[in-house]
């Protein structure tokens, strides 16, 4: 998962209950070696709700599918640092969408992203 900090966007796939996959491009930021993603539509997003319910999730990295786990972030200071990282990475190129991804609804849907084998290492 090296290179996530430089990636403009990644493709995230989430498995539905019926077994099919849905894919979407998503922005990613990295702080201190940890990757973070958000749902621009907060808790209303279907992929976000499926991930919270434990759906199988993967991202495409260098053309390969990598199984990942996402863990909600509820530390206000870290959520703000993630917002600042989004503004720094995407603000000049995408000022309108950055307002959405750093707004309260999306900020409330901040998640840590880790390769599946790293899940036990995620901070609580």
GROMACS elastic network, one bead per residue, 0.5 to 0.9 nm:
[ bonds ]
;  ai    aj funct       b0    kb
    1     4     6  0.61709   500
    1    61     6  0.64952   500
    1    62     6  0.86529   500
    1    66     6  0.82344   500
    1   114     6  0.87238   500
    1   115     6  0.78149   500
    2     5     6  0.77623   500
    2     6     6  0.89340   500
    2    61     6  0.85502   500
    3     6     6  0.53770   500
    3     7     6  0.62370   500
    3    61     6  0.84609   500
    3    62     6  0.89071   500
    4     8     6  0.83180   500
    4     9     6  0.83545   500
    4    10     6  0.79412   500
    4    28     6  0.69203   500
    4    29     6  0.72790   500
    4    30     6  0.70153   500
    4    35     6  0.72423   500
    4    61     6  0.82295   500
    5     8     6  0.82859   500
    5    28     6  0.72829   500
    5    29     6  0.58416   500
    5    30     6  0.52337   500
    5    31     6  0.84210   500
    5    33     6  0.85247   500
    5    35     6  0.76955   500
    6     9     6  0.87839   500
    6    29     6  0.85534   500
    6    30     6  0.89082   500
    7    10     6  0.67336   500
    7    27     6  0.82674   500
    7    28     6  0.74725   500
    7    29     6  0.86157   500
    8    26     6  0.88325   500
    8    27     6  0.67399   500
    8    28     6  0.76375   500
    8    89     6  0.86057   500
    8    90     6  0.84094   500
    9    25     6  0.61395   500
    9    26     6  0.53923   500
    9    28     6  0.62599   500
   10    24     6  0.82160   500
   10    25     6  0.54718   500
   10    26     6  0.54019   500
   10    27     6  0.63624   500
   10    28     6  0.70117   500
   10    59     6  0.68634   500
   10    60     6  0.65379   500
   10    61     6  0.74316   500
   11    23     6  0.64509   500
   11    24     6  0.54847   500
   11    26     6  0.61178   500
   11    27     6  0.87956   500
   11    58     6  0.84690   500
   11    59     6  0.55412   500
   11    60     6  0.53987   500
   11    61     6  0.81114   500
   12    22     6  0.82395   500
   12    23     6  0.55520   500
   12    24     6  0.55133   500
   12    25     6  0.62471   500
   12    26     6  0.66578   500
   12    57     6  0.72615   500
   12    58     6  0.58673   500
   12    60     6  0.65948   500
   13    21     6  0.61487   500
   13    22     6  0.54283   500
   13    24     6  0.65927   500
   13    25     6  0.89206   500
   13    47     6  0.86172   500
   13    56     6  0.83819   500
   13    57     6  0.56779   500
   13    58     6  0.52448   500
   13    59     6  0.59934   500
   13    60     6  0.80788   500
   13    65     6  0.88600   500
   14    20     6  0.85290   500
   14    21     6  0.55731   500
   14    22     6  0.55233   500
   14    23     6  0.66256   500
   14    24     6  0.88403   500
   14    47     6  0.64652   500
   14    50     6  0.74113   500
   14    51     6  0.72077   500
   14    55     6  0.64823   500
   14    56     6  0.59403   500
   14    58     6  0.66344   500
   14    59     6  0.88014   500
   15    18     6  0.80084   500
   15    19     6  0.59532   500
   15    20     6  0.57239   500
   15    22     6  0.64111   500
   15    23     6  0.89384   500
   15    47     6  0.87826   500
   15    50     6  0.79756   500
   15    51     6  0.88028   500
   15    55     6  0.58503   500
   15    56     6  0.54117   500
   15    57     6  0.64291   500
   15    58     6  0.87933   500
   16    19     6  0.53427   500
   16    20     6  0.54849   500
   16    21     6  0.59702   500
   16    22     6  0.73266   500
   16    47     6  0.88111   500
   16    50     6  0.73769   500
   16    55     6  0.70509   500
   16    56     6  0.82863   500
   17    20     6  0.75601   500
   17    50     6  0.86651   500
   17    55     6  0.78074   500
   18    21     6  0.89009   500
   21    57     6  0.89797   500
   22    47     6  0.82617   500
   23    59     6  0.89268   500
   26    37     6  0.74162   500
   26    38     6  0.80440   500
   26    39     6  0.83012   500
   27    36     6  0.87566   500
   27    37     6  0.64450   500
   27    38     6  0.76653   500
   27    86     6  0.83998   500
   27    90     6  0.88068   500
   28    35     6  0.66107   500
   28    36     6  0.57521   500
   28    37     6  0.50415   500
   28    38     6  0.78802   500
   28    86     6  0.80482   500
   29    34     6  0.83173   500
   29    35     6  0.56632   500
   29    36     6  0.54072   500
   29    37     6  0.67523   500
   29    82     6  0.72074   500
   29    85     6  0.63052   500
   29    86     6  0.64366   500
   29    89     6  0.75692   500
   30    33     6  0.59190   500
   30    34     6  0.53084   500
   30    36     6  0.60983   500
   30    37     6  0.89979   500
   30    82     6  0.81701   500
   30    85     6  0.76396   500
   31    34     6  0.53288   500
   31    35     6  0.64963   500
   31    36     6  0.77955   500
   31    81     6  0.80740   500
   31    82     6  0.74377   500
   31    85     6  0.75743   500
   32    35     6  0.84088   500
   34   112     6  0.71051   500
   34   113     6  0.72676   500
   34   114     6  0.76864   500
   35   111     6  0.85708   500
   35   112     6  0.59659   500
   35   113     6  0.53125   500
   35   114     6  0.71525   500
   36    70     6  0.86119   500
   36    82     6  0.72234   500
   36   110     6  0.68924   500
   36   111     6  0.55568   500
   36   113     6  0.55205   500
   36   114     6  0.88270   500
   37    70     6  0.85548   500
   37    82     6  0.87074   500
   37   109     6  0.83523   500
   37   110     6  0.60076   500
   37   111     6  0.54450   500
   37   112     6  0.66243   500
   37   113     6  0.69061   500
   38    41     6  0.85425   500
   38    42     6  0.74671   500
   38    48     6  0.84452   500
   38   101     6  0.71418   500
   38   106     6  0.61400   500
   38   107     6  0.69955   500
   38   108     6  0.83449   500
   38   109     6  0.54535   500
   38   111     6  0.60908   500
   38   112     6  0.89176   500
   39    43     6  0.74593   500
   39    44     6  0.85819   500
   39    45     6  0.66125   500
   39    47     6  0.81610   500
   39    48     6  0.64277   500
   39   101     6  0.74838   500
   39   105     6  0.85740   500
   39   106     6  0.55999   500
   39   107     6  0.82142   500
   39   108     6  0.87708   500
   39   109     6  0.57422   500
   39   110     6  0.72293   500
   39   111     6  0.87063   500
   40    45     6  0.79463   500
   40    97     6  0.84861   500
   40   100     6  0.62842   500
   40   101     6  0.50108   500
   40   102     6  0.83185   500
   40   103     6  0.85431   500
   40   105     6  0.75478   500
   40   107     6  0.83004   500
   40   109     6  0.80131   500
   41    44     6  0.57332   500
   41    45     6  0.55256   500
   41    48     6  0.89372   500
   41   100     6  0.81672   500
   41   101     6  0.81430   500
   41   105     6  0.66026   500
   41   106     6  0.58116   500
   41   109     6  0.82823   500
   42    45     6  0.60632   500
   42    48     6  0.75370   500
   42   101     6  0.89210   500
   42   104     6  0.84643   500
   42   107     6  0.73949   500
   42   108     6  0.64358   500
   42   109     6  0.50294   500
   42   110     6  0.84538   500
   43    46     6  0.79981   500
   43    48     6  0.64515   500
   43    49     6  0.66011   500
   43   105     6  0.75632   500
   43   106     6  0.79693   500
   43   108     6  0.78668   500
   43   109     6  0.63853   500
   44    47     6  0.89633   500
   44    48     6  0.76877   500
   44    49     6  0.75360   500
   45    48     6  0.53144   500
   45    49     6  0.64180   500
   45    50     6  0.87779   500
   46    49     6  0.51993   500
   46    50     6  0.61662   500
   46    51     6  0.86163   500
   47    50     6  0.50778   500
   47    51     6  0.61116   500
   47    52     6  0.86307   500
   47    55     6  0.88287   500
   48    51     6  0.51520   500
   48    52     6  0.62569   500
   48    53     6  0.86543   500
   48   109     6  0.77514   500
   49    52     6  0.51225   500
   49    53     6  0.62370   500
   49    54     6  0.88494   500
   49    55     6  0.88683   500
   50    53     6  0.50153   500
   50    54     6  0.64780   500
   50    55     6  0.53594   500
   50    56     6  0.86010   500
   51    54     6  0.51489   500
   51    56     6  0.73264   500
   51    57     6  0.71055   500
   51    69     6  0.82216   500
   51    70     6  0.71286   500
   51    71     6  0.88422   500
   52    55     6  0.73216   500
   52    70     6  0.80794   500
   52    71     6  0.80374   500
   52    72     6  0.81257   500
   54    57     6  0.85284   500
   54    69     6  0.86638   500
   56    67     6  0.77268   500
   56    68     6  0.79825   500
   56    69     6  0.79276   500
   57    66     6  0.85968   500
   57    67     6  0.59889   500
   57    68     6  0.56373   500
   57    69     6  0.64894   500
   57    70     6  0.82144   500
   58    65     6  0.61506   500
   58    66     6  0.52542   500
   58    68     6  0.50232   500
   58    69     6  0.77856   500
   58   115     6  0.85515   500
   58   116     6  0.88713   500
   59    64     6  0.80994   500
   59    65     6  0.56311   500
   59    66     6  0.53558   500
   59    67     6  0.65963   500
   59    68     6  0.68589   500
   60    63     6  0.58342   500
   60    64     6  0.53418   500
   60    66     6  0.61278   500
   60    67     6  0.89015   500
   61    64     6  0.52852   500
   61    65     6  0.63675   500
   61    66     6  0.67049   500
   62    65     6  0.84758   500
   66   115     6  0.70151   500
   66   116     6  0.82717   500
   67   114     6  0.86883   500
   67   115     6  0.59947   500
   67   116     6  0.55916   500
   67   117     6  0.86631   500
   68   113     6  0.66782   500
   68   114     6  0.54579   500
   68   117     6  0.81179   500
   68   118     6  0.85777   500
   68   119     6  0.84016   500
   69   112     6  0.81091   500
   69   113     6  0.59392   500
   69   114     6  0.54964   500
   69   115     6  0.62138   500
   69   116     6  0.53720   500
   69   117     6  0.87436   500
   69   118     6  0.83523   500
   69   119     6  0.65686   500
   70   111     6  0.57263   500
   70   112     6  0.53484   500
   70   114     6  0.64705   500
   70   115     6  0.88109   500
   70   116     6  0.88977   500
   70   119     6  0.83685   500
   71   110     6  0.84691   500
   71   111     6  0.51723   500
   71   112     6  0.51199   500
   71   113     6  0.67703   500
   71   114     6  0.84178   500
   71   119     6  0.85479   500
   71   122     6  0.79333   500
   71   124     6  0.85764   500
   72   108     6  0.87905   500
   72   109     6  0.70166   500
   72   110     6  0.59979   500
   72   112     6  0.63759   500
   73    76     6  0.83495   500
   73    78     6  0.76637   500
   73    79     6  0.69254   500
   73   108     6  0.81491   500
   73   109     6  0.77265   500
   73   110     6  0.55474   500
   73   111     6  0.53233   500
   73   112     6  0.66211   500
   73   124     6  0.86673   500
   74    77     6  0.89115   500
   74    78     6  0.79605   500
   74    79     6  0.71131   500
   74   108     6  0.76509   500
   74   109     6  0.88667   500
   74   110     6  0.78137   500
   74   111     6  0.88045   500
   75    78     6  0.53970   500
   75    79     6  0.61362   500
   75    80     6  0.87389   500
   76    79     6  0.50314   500
   76    80     6  0.62189   500
   76    81     6  0.86651   500
   77    80     6  0.51811   500
   77    81     6  0.63088   500
   77    82     6  0.87702   500
   78    82     6  0.62008   500
   78    83     6  0.86054   500
   79    82     6  0.51026   500
   79    83     6  0.63198   500
   79    84     6  0.87526   500
   79   107     6  0.64409   500
   79   108     6  0.79407   500
   79   110     6  0.67126   500
   80    84     6  0.62009   500
   80    85     6  0.85832   500
   80   102     6  0.85610   500
   80   107     6  0.79478   500
   81    84     6  0.50098   500
   81    85     6  0.61826   500
   81    86     6  0.86921   500
   82    86     6  0.62699   500
   82    87     6  0.86940   500
   82   102     6  0.84136   500
   82   107     6  0.83054   500
   82   110     6  0.79633   500
   83    86     6  0.50973   500
   83    87     6  0.62847   500
   83    88     6  0.86553   500
   83    98     6  0.88726   500
   83   101     6  0.77011   500
   83   102     6  0.51462   500
   83   103     6  0.83692   500
   83   107     6  0.71166   500
   84    87     6  0.50630   500
   84    88     6  0.61243   500
   84    89     6  0.85829   500
   84   102     6  0.80642   500
   85    88     6  0.50612   500
   85    89     6  0.60247   500
   85    90     6  0.83664   500
   86    89     6  0.52168   500
   86    90     6  0.57367   500
   86    91     6  0.70073   500
   86    98     6  0.68989   500
   86   101     6  0.76241   500
   86   102     6  0.71446   500
   87    90     6  0.55273   500
   87    92     6  0.79717   500
   87    95     6  0.81868   500
   87    98     6  0.63017   500
   87    99     6  0.83614   500
   87   101     6  0.89318   500
   87   102     6  0.75736   500
   88    91     6  0.57874   500
   88    92     6  0.78440   500
   89    92     6  0.78520   500
   89    93     6  0.85563   500
   90    93     6  0.56139   500
   90    94     6  0.56455   500
   90    95     6  0.72587   500
   90    97     6  0.86444   500
   90    98     6  0.66000   500
   91    94     6  0.53778   500
   91    96     6  0.82411   500
   91    97     6  0.84009   500
   91    98     6  0.58534   500
   91    99     6  0.84386   500
   92    95     6  0.59382   500
   94    97     6  0.56853   500
   94    98     6  0.60587   500
   94    99     6  0.88437   500
   95    98     6  0.51138   500
   95    99     6  0.64451   500
   96    99     6  0.53514   500
   96   100     6  0.69083   500
   97   100     6  0.50824   500
   97   101     6  0.62452   500
   97   102     6  0.85897   500
   98   101     6  0.50139   500
   98   102     6  0.59331   500
   98   103     6  0.82104   500
   99   102     6  0.53744   500
   99   103     6  0.58969   500
  100   103     6  0.50849   500
  100   104     6  0.83634   500
  100   105     6  0.81381   500
  100   106     6  0.68975   500
  101   104     6  0.83859   500
  101   105     6  0.81547   500
  101   106     6  0.53090   500
  101   107     6  0.68984   500
  102   105     6  0.81882   500
  102   106     6  0.62256   500
  102   107     6  0.57578   500
  103   106     6  0.56502   500
  103   107     6  0.59385   500
  103   108     6  0.85963   500
  104   108     6  0.60607   500
  104   109     6  0.88200   500
  105   108     6  0.53852   500
  105   109     6  0.69549   500
  106   109     6  0.51422   500
  106   110     6  0.69312   500
  107   110     6  0.54540   500
  112   122     6  0.80708   500
  113   119     6  0.89092   500
  113   122     6  0.89563   500
  114   117     6  0.78700   500
  114   118     6  0.58016   500
  114   119     6  0.63316   500
  114   121     6  0.88974   500
  114   122     6  0.76355   500
  115   118     6  0.53587   500
  115   119     6  0.69700   500
  116   119     6  0.56278   500
  116   120     6  0.87624   500
  117   120     6  0.73328   500
  117   121     6  0.85078   500
  118   121     6  0.52542   500
  118   122     6  0.67611   500
  119   122     6  0.53695   500
  119   123     6  0.89399   500
  120   123     6  0.83634   500
  121   124     6  0.89869   500
